[in-house]
Amino acid sequence: MIVLVYLVLLRFAGEPVIIRDSIVDSGNTRQSLRFRSTGQGTSGFREIGRFLRQYGIDELPGLWSVIRGNARLKDVGIQLFG
């Protein structure tokens, strides 16, 4: 699914597709990744971006940050329950 979203965003918005966010927590700064869902692009991109944000799909690349230990699930905005 991540590859599909990447390719769709690349087609409708161009580079960069994945952006890096800084998360500040108790004086520590961590980096998290997410799909770009705002900014310049076609009108189709704006609809796609709205959909990605609505369902939290734009946060999926943040799982890589969690796996690497650079962020926690709550840092990247991923909610497993509720």
C-alpha positions in Angstrom: 0.0 0.0 0.0 2.8 2.4 0.8 4.3 1.9 -2.6 1.0 2.6 -4.3 0.4 5.8 -2.3 4.0 6.9 -3.2 3.5 6.3 -6.9 0.1 8.1 -6.9 1.5 11.1 -5.1 4.6 11.2 -7.4 2.2 11.3 -10.4 -0.1 14.0 -9.1 2.2 16.2 -6.9 5.8 15.5 -7.9 8.8 15.5 -5.5 9.1 15.4 -2.6 6.6 12.7 -1.8 7.9 11.9 1.7 8.7 14.7 4.1 10.4 14.8 7.4 8.7 16.3 10.5 10.5 17.3 13.7 8.9 16.2 16.9 10.0 18.0 20.1 9.3 16.0 23.3 10.8 17.1 26.7 13.6 18.9 25.0 14.4 16.0 22.7 14.0 16.4 19.0 13.0 13.4 16.9 12.5 13.0 13.2 9.4 11.3 11.7 8.5 10.7 8.1 5.1 11.2 6.4 3.6 11.5 3.0 3.2 15.0 1.7 -0.5 15.7 1.6 -0.5 19.5 1.2 1.1 22.1 -1.0 1.5 22.6 -4.7 0.1 20.0 -7.0 -2.9 19.3 -9.3 -6.5 19.6 -8.1 -6.5 15.8 -8.0 -3.6 16.1 -5.5 -5.7 18.2 -3.2 -8.4 15.6 -3.1 -5.9 12.8 -2.6 -4.2 14.7 0.2 -7.5 15.3 1.9 -8.3 11.6 1.7 -4.8 10.6 3.1 -5.2 13.0 6.0 -8.8 11.9 6.8 -7.8 8.2 7.1 -4.3 8.8 8.6 -2.6 7.2 5.5 -0.3 10.1 5.3 1.4 9.0 8.5 2.3 5.4 7.3 5.9 6.3 6.5 6.2 7.2 10.2 6.1 3.5 11.0 9.7 3.4 9.7 10.7 6.0 12.3 9.0 3.8 15.0 10.8 0.7 13.8 14.1 2.5 13.8 13.4 3.8 17.3 13.4 7.5 16.3 9.7 8.0 17.3 6.8 6.4 19.2 3.5 5.5 17.7 1.8 8.5 19.4 4.5 10.8 18.0 3.7 10.0 14.4 -0.1 10.3 15.0 -0.9 6.6 14.4 -3.7 5.3 16.7 -4.1 1.6 16.9 -7.3 1.6 19.0 -10.1 4.1 19.2 
